[in-house]
Amino acid sequence: MKNLSTTAKYLLMVALGLSACLSMTLDAHHSTNANFTQEIVSVEGTIERVRFVNPHASVLIRHVDAEGQEVFWLIESGARTTLERQGVTLEHLEIGSTVTATGRKGRRDFTMYLQKITYEDGTEFIPQPELN
């Protein structure tokens, strides 16, 4: 580095620093362990909203707790493209359906990472069977 100018050295250090920060950020984003515990929880409620997008599809479920209070649960799943490759469509997640969602409890209140949805008739929807 003796032959590099001060400006070139500075730019090289900035580039290396940004590269390190970006790689840590990207790696952290895709880790479900950072956002979800290993505890499995189930929540019964009505599908209110579906976001079928990348990088994570999600379902908002309205749950009425034991005291009669409405609580909204954000249920995350895999990427839209991953789900589509497995044959998942929006028809599997119809707004207004009463379901029981089961998955890994989130570190934030009222969040979970979806393992399966059980419909009123007992049928199950498992979006990413290889992860269960």
C-alpha positions as CSV (number, residue, x, y, z in Angstrom):
1,M,0.0,0.0,0.0
2,K,3.1,2.3,0.0
3,N,2.6,3.3,-3.6
4,L,-1.1,4.1,-3.3
5,S,-2.2,7.7,-2.8
6,T,-3.9,8.7,0.4
7,T,-7.2,9.1,-1.6
8,A,-6.9,5.6,-3.1
9,K,-6.2,4.1,0.4
10,Y,-9.2,5.9,1.8
11,L,-11.5,4.7,-1.0
12,L,-10.2,1.1,-0.7
13,M,-10.9,1.1,3.1
14,V,-14.4,2.5,2.5
15,A,-15.1,-0.1,-0.2
16,L,-13.9,-2.9,2.1
17,G,-16.0,-1.6,5.0
18,L,-19.1,-1.3,2.9
19,S,-18.6,-4.8,1.5
20,A,-18.3,-6.2,5.0
21,C,-21.4,-4.3,6.2
22,L,-23.5,-5.5,3.3
23,S,-22.5,-9.1,3.6
24,M,-23.5,-9.0,7.3
25,T,-26.8,-7.3,6.6
26,L,-27.8,-9.7,3.8
27,D,-26.8,-12.7,5.9
28,A,-28.8,-11.5,8.9
29,H,-31.9,-10.8,6.9
30,H,-32.4,-14.4,5.8
31,S,-31.9,-16.0,9.2
32,T,-35.3,-17.0,10.7
33,N,-33.4,-17.8,13.9
34,A,-32.8,-14.1,14.4
35,N,-36.5,-13.3,14.3
36,F,-38.2,-16.5,15.5
37,T,-37.8,-18.8,18.4
38,Q,-37.9,-22.7,18.4
39,E,-41.2,-22.6,20.4
40,I,-44.2,-23.8,18.3
41,V,-47.4,-21.9,18.8
42,S,-50.9,-22.2,17.2
43,V,-53.4,-19.3,16.7
44,E,-57.0,-19.6,15.5
45,G,-58.5,-16.7,13.6
46,T,-59.7,-15.2,10.3
47,I,-57.4,-14.4,7.4
48,E,-57.7,-10.6,7.0
49,R,-54.9,-9.8,4.5
50,V,-52.4,-11.7,2.4
51,R,-49.1,-10.4,1.0
52,F,-47.9,-12.8,-1.7
53,V,-44.5,-11.1,-2.4
54,N,-40.8,-11.5,-2.2
55,P,-38.7,-11.8,0.0
56,H,-41.4,-13.1,2.4
57,A,-45.1,-13.8,1.9
58,S,-47.2,-13.1,4.9
59,V,-50.7,-13.5,6.2
60,L,-52.5,-11.3,8.8
61,I,-54.8,-13.2,11.0
62,R,-57.4,-11.6,13.3
63,H,-57.6,-13.6,16.5
64,V,-60.1,-13.0,19.4
65,D,-58.4,-13.8,22.7
66,A,-60.0,-15.3,25.9
67,E,-61.0,-11.7,27.1
68,G,-62.7,-11.0,23.8
69,Q,-60.0,-8.6,22.6
70,E,-59.0,-8.6,18.9
71,V,-55.3,-9.4,18.3
72,F,-53.7,-9.3,14.9
73,W,-51.0,-11.9,14.2
74,L,-48.5,-11.4,11.4
75,I,-47.6,-14.8,10.0
76,E,-44.5,-14.9,7.7
77,S,-43.6,-17.5,5.2
78,G,-41.1,-18.1,2.4
79,A,-40.7,-16.0,-0.7
80,R,-43.4,-15.9,-3.3
81,T,-41.2,-17.5,-5.9
82,T,-40.3,-20.4,-3.6
83,L,-44.0,-20.9,-2.8
84,E,-45.0,-20.7,-6.4
85,R,-42.5,-23.4,-7.3
86,Q,-44.2,-25.7,-4.8
87,G,-47.6,-25.0,-6.4
88,V,-48.9,-22.5,-3.8
89,T,-51.3,-19.9,-5.0
90,L,-53.4,-17.2,-3.4
91,E,-56.3,-19.6,-3.5
92,H,-54.7,-21.4,-0.6
93,L,-55.0,-18.3,1.5
94,E,-58.5,-17.0,0.9
95,I,-59.4,-13.8,2.9
96,G,-62.2,-14.4,5.3
97,S,-61.3,-18.1,5.9
98,T,-61.2,-19.3,9.5
99,V,-58.0,-21.1,10.1
100,T,-55.5,-22.3,12.7
101,A,-51.9,-21.2,11.9
102,T,-49.1,-23.1,13.5
103,G,-45.4,-22.1,13.4
104,R,-42.4,-20.8,15.2
105,K,-43.2,-18.0,17.7
106,G,-41.7,-14.7,16.8
107,R,-39.4,-12.7,19.0
108,R,-41.7,-9.8,18.5
109,D,-45.2,-10.1,20.0
110,F,-47.9,-11.6,17.8
111,T,-45.6,-12.9,15.0
112,M,-44.8,-16.4,13.8
113,Y,-43.0,-18.2,11.0
114,L,-45.6,-20.4,9.3
115,Q,-45.3,-24.2,9.3
116,K,-48.9,-25.1,8.5
117,I,-52.5,-23.7,8.3
118,T,-55.4,-26.0,9.2
119,Y,-58.8,-25.1,7.7
120,E,-62.1,-25.6,9.4
121,D,-62.8,-28.8,7.5
122,G,-59.5,-30.3,8.9
123,T,-57.5,-30.0,5.7
124,E,-53.9,-28.7,6.1
125,F,-51.9,-26.4,4.0
126,I,-48.1,-26.8,4.5
127,P,-46.3,-24.1,2.4
128,Q,-42.7,-25.4,2.8
129,P,-42.8,-29.1,3.8
130,E,-39.0,-29.5,3.6
131,L,-38.6,-27.0,6.5
132,N,-40.9,-28.9,8.9
